[in-house]
Amino acid sequence: MQKSSTALNTEYQSYPVRWTVLLTATLLSLSSNALWISYSAVADVAAEYFEKTVNEIDLLATISFIVGIPMCLVSTYVVDVVGFRAGMLLSSLLTFFGGLIRCLSTFYGINSTLSLDVQFGLS
């Protein structure tokens, strides 16, 4: 089968903004996965701090898989309704605030006012 001359002479143009979008999506996915996997490296220390078992600490990572399935459908709907840029901004903000709440729940001074169960729930 012989290819047509128009297929051989097709030029593709690369837009720099597409690389920015790819970098943004990659960094957002990387930060989300870093939050997801962070407790597995320190499960023993976290279990001792929160006075929980290691299995309960591992449950924190498992919950993200369970919540991720319905949230995938919600995020698809959000991107379809408000657009890709607004969807990426919203997901970036939610990831940031989720990580911030998780971090602040164990800060000295704040953690003395919260019970360990509340801190664990925020984590």
Disulfide bonds with the S-S distance in Angstrom:
none
